[in-house]
Amino acid sequence: MRVAIAQMTSGSDPSENLEQVERLTREASAGGADLVVFPEATMCAFGNDLSAVVEPLDGPWASRVREIAVGSGIVIVAGMFTPGSEGRVRNTLLAVGPGVDTSYDKVHLFDAFGYRESDSVEPGTQAVTFALEGATVGLATCYDIRFPALFAANAGKGAQVNIVCASWGAGEGKVEQWSLLARARALDSTTFVVACGQADPASSGMQLAGSAPTGVGHSAVVSPLGRVIAELGPAPELAFVDIDTAEIDDARGKLPVLANARSF
């Protein structure tokens, strides 16, 4: 499986962000990727009025992403915002393309480091996986990476690859935590972890106001034994990584943490 990581910076205009999705998807397809992964909040950056951009999964934004994916012959995973209840939205990952049409609503909301995502976002309740190129792929979003149980649950559903889409908040030690957590979740679940974050806006000369988490970059792909296969810097970049899921059986033979796990 060839994976493209589309580390980008989202702005406040969903149509402009969609143009980035289309351009990067075409580049990913031309590079031979089976899958292109975009960050959390691809549709619209945090720090904006999310209720003003929210759309259902069959709305214009998601429908256009589907068209781009099918037209390019590639699966797209990208973050958007869908309707919730009681005035809140859902932080949703859309996964669409040839033979794939599913979505995941972020389960663990970022009520940490002085930010309260739950004020405007309603949590999801279910783990989600999908099949691609003979492999099973699990989905997770940003703060989810701090919770090993979701990754183990995805692995229990057959996941060999876990995708994490993020808009990681900046701060002291946060880049190091992001890298450490990606490696830890790969080891916990003995899966490949594809962690795609928003680029650091400052790397493109953008000044996004407020305390909202708008990205630090440093997207990465980690092997099931915790080896960093690829790591990006802070700036926007499209990177390609070839994943051999045959490594999963070898890793789980050496490190059978899933088979050895006990419930308490």
ZADO-1210 file (C-alpha; in nm, 4 decimals, padded with zeros to 6 digits):
<atoms>
<atom x="00.0000" y="00.0000" z="00.0000" code="MET" pos="1"/>
<atom x="00.1412" y="00.3386" z="-00.0983" code="ARG" pos="2"/>
<atom x="00.0279" y="00.6166" z="00.1346" code="VAL" pos="3"/>
<atom x="00.0547" y="00.9896" z="00.0725" code="ALA" pos="4"/>
<atom x="00.0592" y="01.2244" z="00.3717" code="ILE" pos="5"/>
<atom x="-00.0847" y="01.5652" z="00.2828" code="ALA" pos="6"/>
<atom x="00.0403" y="01.7937" z="00.5586" code="GLN" pos="7"/>
<atom x="-00.1363" y="02.1233" z="00.4853" code="MET" pos="8"/>
<atom x="-00.2630" y="02.4349" z="00.6604" code="THR" pos="9"/>
<atom x="-00.6378" y="02.4852" z="00.6539" code="SER" pos="10"/>
<atom x="-00.7889" y="02.8328" z="00.6518" code="GLY" pos="11"/>
<atom x="-01.1342" y="02.9625" z="00.7320" code="SER" pos="12"/>
<atom x="-01.2852" y="02.9097" z="00.3843" code="ASP" pos="13"/>
<atom x="-01.3964" y="02.5488" z="00.3127" code="PRO" pos="14"/>
<atom x="-01.3952" y="02.6098" z="-00.0641" code="SER" pos="15"/>
<atom x="-01.0324" y="02.7232" z="-00.0596" code="GLU" pos="16"/>
<atom x="-00.9400" y="02.4260" z="00.1562" code="ASN" pos="17"/>
<atom x="-01.1184" y="02.2018" z="-00.0924" code="LEU" pos="18"/>
<atom x="-00.8964" y="02.3397" z="-00.3667" code="GLU" pos="19"/>
<atom x="-00.5960" y="02.2240" z="-00.1658" code="GLN" pos="20"/>
<atom x="-00.7547" y="01.8805" z="-00.1276" code="VAL" pos="21"/>
<atom x="-00.8075" y="01.8525" z="-00.5026" code="GLU" pos="22"/>
<atom x="-00.4556" y="01.9666" z="-00.5930" code="ARG" pos="23"/>
<atom x="-00.2819" y="01.7436" z="-00.3396" code="LEU" pos="24"/>
<atom x="-00.4994" y="01.4442" z="-00.4229" code="THR" pos="25"/>
<atom x="-00.4087" y="01.4703" z="-00.7904" code="ARG" pos="26"/>
<atom x="-00.0405" y="01.4907" z="-00.6967" code="GLU" pos="27"/>
<atom x="-00.0811" y="01.1896" z="-00.4664" code="ALA" pos="28"/>
<atom x="-00.2525" y="00.9902" z="-00.7392" code="SER" pos="29"/>
<atom x="00.0170" y="01.0835" z="-00.9902" code="ALA" pos="30"/>
<atom x="00.2729" y="00.9579" z="-00.7385" code="GLY" pos="31"/>
<atom x="00.1065" y="00.6166" z="-00.7299" code="GLY" pos="32"/>
<atom x="-00.0615" y="00.6436" z="-00.3889" code="ALA" pos="33"/>
<atom x="-00.3541" y="00.4187" z="-00.3011" code="ASP" pos="34"/>
<atom x="-00.4494" y="00.6452" z="-00.0104" code="LEU" pos="35"/>
<atom x="-00.3978" y="01.0129" z="00.0703" code="VAL" pos="36"/>
<atom x="-00.4389" y="01.1280" z="00.4299" code="VAL" pos="37"/>
<atom x="-00.5254" y="01.4871" z="00.5162" code="PHE" pos="38"/>
<atom x="-00.5346" y="01.6417" z="00.8650" code="PRO" pos="39"/>
<atom x="-00.8144" y="01.6916" z="01.1113" code="GLU" pos="40"/>
<atom x="-01.0127" y="02.0087" z="01.0332" code="ALA" pos="41"/>
<atom x="-00.9207" y="01.9995" z="00.6636" code="THR" pos="42"/>
<atom x="-01.2592" y="02.1548" z="00.5924" code="MET" pos="43"/>
<atom x="-01.2034" y="02.4554" z="00.8196" code="CYS" pos="44"/>
<atom x="-00.9372" y="02.5478" z="01.0736" code="ALA" pos="45"/>
<atom x="-01.0159" y="02.5538" z="01.4420" code="PHE" pos="46"/>
<atom x="-01.0645" y="02.9012" z="01.5852" code="GLY" pos="47"/>
<atom x="-01.3466" y="02.9736" z="01.3398" code="ASN" pos="48"/>
<atom x="-01.7234" y="02.9405" z="01.3832" code="ASP" pos="49"/>
<atom x="-01.7623" y="02.5714" z="01.3048" code="LEU" pos="50"/>
<atom x="-02.1419" y="02.5916" z="01.3155" code="SER" pos="51"/>
<atom x="-02.1235" y="02.8204" z="01.0125" code="ALA" pos="52"/>
<atom x="-01.9473" y="02.5612" z="00.7954" code="VAL" pos="53"/>
<atom x="-02.0967" y="02.2350" z="00.9193" code="VAL" pos="54"/>
<atom x="-02.2440" y="02.0062" z="00.6506" code="GLU" pos="55"/>
<atom x="-02.3860" y="01.6516" z="00.6428" code="PRO" pos="56"/>
<atom x="-02.1932" y="01.3630" z="00.4902" code="LEU" pos="57"/>
<atom x="-02.3982" y="01.3999" z="00.1704" code="ASP" pos="58"/>
<atom x="-02.3549" y="01.7782" z="00.1572" code="GLY" pos="59"/>
<atom x="-02.1634" y="01.9720" z="-00.1097" code="PRO" pos="60"/>
<atom x="-01.8204" y="01.9621" z="00.0574" code="TRP" pos="61"/>
<atom x="-01.8151" y="01.5875" z="00.1244" code="ALA" pos="62"/>
<atom x="-01.9746" y="01.5131" z="-00.2112" code="SER" pos="63"/>
<atom x="-01.7000" y="01.7031" z="-00.3897" code="ARG" pos="64"/>
<atom x="-01.4342" y="01.5133" z="-00.1918" code="VAL" pos="65"/>
<atom x="-01.5982" y="01.1901" z="-00.3119" code="ARG" pos="66"/>
<atom x="-01.5870" y="01.3095" z="-00.6709" code="GLU" pos="67"/>
<atom x="-01.2194" y="01.4011" z="-00.6401" code="ILE" pos="68"/>
<atom x="-01.1355" y="01.0636" z="-00.4838" code="ALA" pos="69"/>
<atom x="-01.3228" y="00.8555" z="-00.7396" code="VAL" pos="70"/>
<atom x="-01.1979" y="01.0685" z="-01.0295" code="GLY" pos="71"/>
<atom x="-00.8395" y="01.0271" z="-00.9109" code="SER" pos="72"/>
<atom x="-00.8772" y="00.6555" z="-00.8354" code="GLY" pos="73"/>
<atom x="-00.7568" y="00.7024" z="-00.4779" code="ILE" pos="74"/>
<atom x="-00.9007" y="00.6877" z="-00.1252" code="VAL" pos="75"/>
<atom x="-00.9089" y="01.0169" z="00.0659" code="ILE" pos="76"/>
<atom x="-00.9238" y="01.0546" z="00.4437" code="VAL" pos="77"/>
<atom x="-00.9920" y="01.4136" z="00.5504" code="ALA" pos="78"/>
<atom x="-01.1311" y="01.5963" z="00.8509" code="GLY" pos="79"/>
<atom x="-01.4615" y="01.7842" z="00.8324" code="MET" pos="80"/>
<atom x="-01.7452" y="01.8945" z="01.0602" code="PHE" pos="81"/>
<atom x="-02.0903" y="01.7343" z="01.0491" code="THR" pos="82"/>
<atom x="-02.4121" y="01.8155" z="01.2379" code="PRO" pos="83"/>
<atom x="-02.4377" y="01.7081" z="01.6009" code="GLY" pos="84"/>
<atom x="-02.7134" y="01.7727" z="01.8519" code="SER" pos="85"/>
<atom x="-02.7967" y="02.0581" z="02.0887" code="GLU" pos="86"/>
<atom x="-02.6120" y="02.3125" z="01.8777" code="GLY" pos="87"/>
<atom x="-02.2844" y="02.1219" z="01.8652" code="ARG" pos="88"/>
<atom x="-02.1055" y="01.9725" z="01.5641" code="VAL" pos="89"/>
<atom x="-01.9215" y="01.6442" z="01.5211" code="ARG" pos="90"/>
<atom x="-01.5512" y="01.6322" z="01.4419" code="ASN" pos="91"/>
<atom x="-01.5643" y="01.3816" z="01.1576" code="THR" pos="92"/>
<atom x="-01.3119" y="01.1975" z="00.9442" code="LEU" pos="93"/>
<atom x="-01.4466" y="01.1276" z="00.5975" code="LEU" pos="94"/>
<atom x="-01.2971" y="00.8225" z="00.4227" code="ALA" pos="95"/>
<atom x="-01.4057" y="00.7936" z="00.0592" code="VAL" pos="96"/>
<atom x="-01.2843" y="00.6615" z="-00.2725" code="GLY" pos="97"/>
<atom x="-01.3107" y="00.3522" z="-00.4914" code="PRO" pos="98"/>
<atom x="-01.4850" y="00.0876" z="-00.2782" code="GLY" pos="99"/>
<atom x="-01.4702" y="00.3000" z="00.0392" code="VAL" pos="100"/>
<atom x="-01.7353" y="00.5315" z="00.1891" code="ASP" pos="101"/>
<atom x="-01.7358" y="00.5629" z="00.5665" code="THR" pos="102"/>
<atom x="-01.6760" y="00.8128" z="00.8455" code="SER" pos="103"/>
<atom x="-01.5521" y="00.8330" z="01.2032" code="TYR" pos="104"/>
<atom x="-01.6617" y="01.0842" z="01.4675" code="ASP" pos="105"/>
<atom x="-01.3874" y="01.1804" z="01.7127" code="LYS" pos="106"/>
<atom x="-01.4463" y="01.0019" z="02.0421" code="VAL" pos="107"/>
<atom x="-01.2039" y="01.1788" z="02.2783" code="HIS" pos="108"/>
<atom x="-01.2545" y="01.5550" z="02.2778" code="LEU" pos="109"/>
<atom x="-00.9691" y="01.7947" z="02.3478" code="PHE" pos="110"/>
<atom x="-01.0635" y="01.9380" z="02.6860" code="ASP" pos="111"/>
<atom x="-00.7024" y="01.9982" z="02.7855" code="ALA" pos="112"/>
<atom x="-00.4273" y="02.2597" z="02.7928" code="PHE" pos="113"/>
<atom x="-00.6867" y="02.5325" z="02.8467" code="GLY" pos="114"/>
<atom x="-00.9008" y="02.4434" z="02.5430" code="TYR" pos="115"/>
<atom x="-01.2529" y="02.2941" z="02.5584" code="ARG" pos="116"/>
<atom x="-01.3463" y="02.1197" z="02.2348" code="GLU" pos="117"/>
<atom x="-01.6573" y="01.9752" z="02.4011" code="SER" pos="118"/>
<atom x="-01.8125" y="02.3228" z="02.4223" code="ASP" pos="119"/>
<atom x="-01.8785" y="02.3098" z="02.0475" code="SER" pos="120"/>
<atom x="-01.8213" y="01.9452" z="01.9504" code="VAL" pos="121"/>
<atom x="-02.0258" y="01.6354" z="02.0344" code="GLU" pos="122"/>
<atom x="-01.8228" y="01.3143" z="02.0831" code="PRO" pos="123"/>
<atom x="-01.8564" y="01.0040" z="01.8727" code="GLY" pos="124"/>
<atom x="-01.9130" y="00.6642" z="02.0295" code="THR" pos="125"/>
<atom x="-01.7748" y="00.3977" z="01.7939" code="GLN" pos="126"/>
<atom x="-01.4461" y="00.2725" z="01.6550" code="ALA" pos="127"/>
<atom x="-01.4408" y="00.2596" z="01.2739" code="VAL" pos="128"/>
<atom x="-01.2313" y="00.0605" z="01.0276" code="THR" pos="129"/>
<atom x="-01.2403" y="00.0100" z="00.6522" code="PHE" pos="130"/>
<atom x="-01.0803" y="-00.2252" z="00.3985" code="ALA" pos="131"/>
<atom x="-00.8227" y="-00.1072" z="00.1444" code="LEU" pos="132"/>
<atom x="-00.5833" y="-00.3010" z="-00.0778" code="GLU" pos="133"/>
<atom x="-00.6377" y="-00.6211" z="00.1222" code="GLY" pos="134"/>
<atom x="-00.5659" y="-00.4459" z="00.4533" code="ALA" pos="135"/>
<atom x="-00.7859" y="-00.3141" z="00.7325" code="THR" pos="136"/>
<atom x="-00.7420" y="00.0500" z="00.8307" code="VAL" pos="137"/>
<atom x="-00.8556" y="00.2093" z="01.1586" code="GLY" pos="138"/>
<atom x="-00.9369" y="00.5754" z="01.2142" code="LEU" pos="139"/>
<atom x="-00.8525" y="00.8134" z="01.5005" code="ALA" pos="140"/>
<atom x="-00.8388" y="01.1890" z="01.5472" code="THR" pos="141"/>
<atom x="-00.5805" y="01.4022" z="01.7290" code="CYS" pos="142"/>
<atom x="-00.6469" y="01.3767" z="02.1073" code="TYR" pos="143"/>
<atom x="-00.7498" y="01.0132" z="02.0482" code="ASP" pos="144"/>
<atom x="-00.3778" y="00.9374" z="02.0196" code="ILE" pos="145"/>
<atom x="-00.3474" y="00.9698" z="02.3983" code="ARG" pos="146"/>
<atom x="-00.5903" y="00.6789" z="02.4519" code="PHE" pos="147"/>
<atom x="-00.4445" y="00.3325" z="02.3778" code="PRO" pos="148"/>
<atom x="-00.7797" y="00.1542" z="02.4060" code="ALA" pos="149"/>
<atom x="-00.9082" y="00.2968" z="02.0776" code="LEU" pos="150"/>
<atom x="-00.6038" y="00.1701" z="01.8900" code="PHE" pos="151"/>
<atom x="-00.6351" y="-00.1714" z="02.0542" code="ALA" pos="152"/>
<atom x="-01.0047" y="-00.1742" z="01.9627" code="ALA" pos="153"/>
<atom x="-00.9222" y="-00.0985" z="01.5996" code="ASN" pos="154"/>
<atom x="-00.6621" y="-00.3769" z="01.6032" code="ALA" pos="155"/>
<atom x="-00.9236" y="-00.6076" z="01.7539" code="GLY" pos="156"/>
<atom x="-01.1414" y="-00.5281" z="01.4519" code="LYS" pos="157"/>
<atom x="-00.8534" y="-00.6358" z="01.2280" code="GLY" pos="158"/>
<atom x="-00.6715" y="-00.3067" z="01.1738" code="ALA" pos="159"/>
<atom x="-00.3167" y="-00.3370" z="01.0420" code="GLN" pos="160"/>
<atom x="-00.2874" y="00.0381" z="00.9872" code="VAL" pos="161"/>
<atom x="-00.4147" y="00.3135" z="01.2171" code="ASN" pos="162"/>
<atom x="-00.4605" y="00.6605" z="01.0698" code="ILE" pos="163"/>
<atom x="-00.4469" y="00.9588" z="01.3056" code="VAL" pos="164"/>
<atom x="-00.5539" y="01.2938" z="01.1606" code="CYS" pos="165"/>
<atom x="-00.4666" y="01.5892" z="01.3817" code="ALA" pos="166"/>
<atom x="-00.4625" y="01.9630" z="01.4333" code="SER" pos="167"/>
<atom x="-00.2130" y="01.9384" z="01.7186" code="TRP" pos="168"/>
<atom x="-00.1936" y="02.2262" z="01.9623" code="GLY" pos="169"/>
<atom x="00.1402" y="02.4039" z="01.9945" code="ALA" pos="170"/>
<atom x="00.3191" y="02.4458" z="02.3254" code="GLY" pos="171"/>
<atom x="00.6183" y="02.3410" z="02.5303" code="GLU" pos="172"/>
<atom x="00.7048" y="01.9778" z="02.4621" code="GLY" pos="173"/>
<atom x="00.4032" y="01.9204" z="02.2384" code="LYS" pos="174"/>
<atom x="00.5981" y="01.8134" z="01.9267" code="VAL" pos="175"/>
<atom x="00.7913" y="01.5626" z="02.1376" code="GLU" pos="176"/>
<atom x="00.4663" y="01.4301" z="02.2860" code="GLN" pos="177"/>
<atom x="00.3132" y="01.3895" z="01.9401" code="TRP" pos="178"/>
<atom x="00.6117" y="01.1864" z="01.8208" code="SER" pos="179"/>
<atom x="00.6251" y="00.9769" z="02.1375" code="LEU" pos="180"/>
<atom x="00.2529" y="00.9016" z="02.1297" code="LEU" pos="181"/>
<atom x="00.2605" y="00.7935" z="01.7646" code="ALA" pos="182"/>
<atom x="00.5378" y="00.5459" z="01.8428" code="ARG" pos="183"/>
<atom x="00.3643" y="00.4250" z="02.1586" code="ALA" pos="184"/>
<atom x="00.0309" y="00.3624" z="01.9848" code="ARG" pos="185"/>
<atom x="00.2074" y="00.1661" z="01.7105" code="ALA" pos="186"/>
<atom x="00.3663" y="-00.0544" z="01.9769" code="LEU" pos="187"/>
<atom x="00.0414" y="-00.0877" z="02.1772" code="ASP" pos="188"/>
<atom x="-00.1500" y="-00.2129" z="01.8754" code="SER" pos="189"/>
<atom x="00.1328" y="-00.3565" z="01.6627" code="THR" pos="190"/>
<atom x="-00.0034" y="-00.1601" z="01.3677" code="THR" pos="191"/>
<atom x="00.1474" y="00.0901" z="01.1300" code="PHE" pos="192"/>
<atom x="00.0508" y="00.4381" z="01.2503" code="VAL" pos="193"/>
<atom x="00.0038" y="00.7062" z="00.9862" code="VAL" pos="194"/>
<atom x="-00.0125" y="01.0338" z="01.1792" code="ALA" pos="195"/>
<atom x="-00.0994" y="01.3353" z="00.9627" code="CYS" pos="196"/>
<atom x="-00.1203" y="01.6770" z="01.1252" code="GLY" pos="197"/>
<atom x="-00.1893" y="02.0302" z="01.0169" code="GLN" pos="198"/>
<atom x="00.1285" y="02.2135" z="00.9203" code="ALA" pos="199"/>
<atom x="00.2513" y="02.4905" z="01.1488" code="ASP" pos="200"/>
<atom x="00.0793" y="02.8052" z="01.0117" code="PRO" pos="201"/>
<atom x="00.3839" y="03.0154" z="01.0992" code="ALA" pos="202"/>
<atom x="00.5923" y="02.8071" z="00.8564" code="SER" pos="203"/>
<atom x="00.3850" y="02.9589" z="00.5750" code="SER" pos="204"/>
<atom x="00.3815" y="03.3079" z="00.7230" code="GLY" pos="205"/>
<atom x="00.0213" y="03.2729" z="00.8419" code="MET" pos="206"/>
<atom x="-00.0948" y="03.4244" z="01.1672" code="GLN" pos="207"/>
<atom x="-00.4026" y="03.2435" z="01.2983" code="LEU" pos="208"/>
<atom x="-00.5602" y="03.4208" z="01.5932" code="ALA" pos="209"/>
<atom x="-00.6599" y="03.2784" z="01.9282" code="GLY" pos="210"/>
<atom x="-00.5629" y="02.9753" z="02.1326" code="SER" pos="211"/>
<atom x="-00.7202" y="02.7127" z="01.9061" code="ALA" pos="212"/>
<atom x="-00.5004" y="02.4145" z="01.8095" code="PRO" pos="213"/>
<atom x="-00.3900" y="02.4951" z="01.4563" code="THR" pos="214"/>
<atom x="-00.1040" y="02.2522" z="01.4018" code="GLY" pos="215"/>
<atom x="00.2667" y="02.1948" z="01.4490" code="VAL" pos="216"/>
<atom x="00.3403" y="01.9694" z="01.1510" code="GLY" pos="217"/>
<atom x="00.5752" y="01.6756" z="01.2096" code="HIS" pos="218"/>
<atom x="00.3456" y="01.4186" z="01.0493" code="SER" pos="219"/>
<atom x="00.4951" y="01.0694" z="01.0659" code="ALA" pos="220"/>
<atom x="00.4599" y="00.7059" z="00.9722" code="VAL" pos="221"/>
<atom x="00.5637" y="00.4516" z="01.2366" code="VAL" pos="222"/>
<atom x="00.6170" y="00.0767" z="01.1998" code="SER" pos="223"/>
<atom x="00.4351" y="-00.1790" z="01.4208" code="PRO" pos="224"/>
<atom x="00.7542" y="-00.2129" z="01.6267" code="LEU" pos="225"/>
<atom x="00.7798" y="00.1614" z="01.6833" code="GLY" pos="226"/>
<atom x="01.0356" y="00.2555" z="01.4182" code="ARG" pos="227"/>
<atom x="00.9842" y="00.5960" z="01.2577" code="VAL" pos="228"/>
<atom x="00.9734" y="00.5292" z="00.8841" code="ILE" pos="229"/>
<atom x="00.9166" y="00.8889" z="00.7818" code="ALA" pos="230"/>
<atom x="00.8797" y="01.2218" z="00.9620" code="GLU" pos="231"/>
<atom x="00.8024" y="01.5610" z="00.8137" code="LEU" pos="232"/>
<atom x="00.9016" y="01.9041" z="00.9386" code="GLY" pos="233"/>
<atom x="00.6698" y="02.1910" z="01.0340" code="PRO" pos="234"/>
<atom x="00.5920" y="02.3191" z="00.6812" code="ALA" pos="235"/>
<atom x="00.3291" y="02.2008" z="00.4303" code="PRO" pos="236"/>
<atom x="00.4478" y="01.8929" z="00.2419" code="GLU" pos="237"/>
<atom x="00.3218" y="01.5939" z="00.0473" code="LEU" pos="238"/>
<atom x="00.5186" y="01.2808" z="00.1334" code="ALA" pos="239"/>
<atom x="00.4916" y="00.9197" z="00.0145" code="PHE" pos="240"/>
<atom x="00.5481" y="00.6027" z="00.2170" code="VAL" pos="241"/>
<atom x="00.5183" y="00.2403" z="00.1051" code="ASP" pos="242"/>
<atom x="00.3650" y="00.0148" z="00.3705" code="ILE" pos="243"/>
<atom x="00.4096" y="-00.3625" z="00.3592" code="ASP" pos="244"/>
<atom x="00.1332" y="-00.5104" z="00.5753" code="THR" pos="245"/>
<atom x="00.3156" y="-00.8460" z="00.5677" code="ALA" pos="246"/>
<atom x="00.5318" y="-00.6923" z="00.8419" code="GLU" pos="247"/>
<atom x="00.2330" y="-00.7099" z="01.0773" code="ILE" pos="248"/>
<atom x="00.2459" y="-01.0884" z="01.1177" code="ASP" pos="249"/>
<atom x="00.6184" y="-01.0751" z="01.1836" code="ASP" pos="250"/>
<atom x="00.5762" y="-00.7963" z="01.4416" code="ALA" pos="251"/>
<atom x="00.2923" y="-00.9732" z="01.6200" code="ARG" pos="252"/>
<atom x="00.4917" y="-01.2943" z="01.6269" code="GLY" pos="253"/>
<atom x="00.7770" y="-01.1140" z="01.8000" code="LYS" pos="254"/>
<atom x="00.5592" y="-00.8906" z="02.0186" code="LEU" pos="255"/>
<atom x="00.2205" y="-01.0576" z="02.0813" code="PRO" pos="256"/>
<atom x="00.0795" y="-00.7845" z="02.3044" code="VAL" pos="257"/>
<atom x="-00.2686" y="-00.8188" z="02.1574" code="LEU" pos="258"/>
<atom x="-00.2757" y="-01.1938" z="02.2228" code="ALA" pos="259"/>
<atom x="-00.1234" y="-01.1523" z="02.5704" code="ASN" pos="260"/>
<atom x="-00.3517" y="-00.8699" z="02.6863" code="ALA" pos="261"/>
<atom x="-00.5795" y="-00.9302" z="02.9861" code="ARG" pos="262"/>
<atom x="-00.8895" y="-00.7418" z="03.0997" code="SER" pos="263"/>
<atom x="-00.9332" y="-00.6189" z="03.4553" code="PHE" pos="264"/>
</atoms>
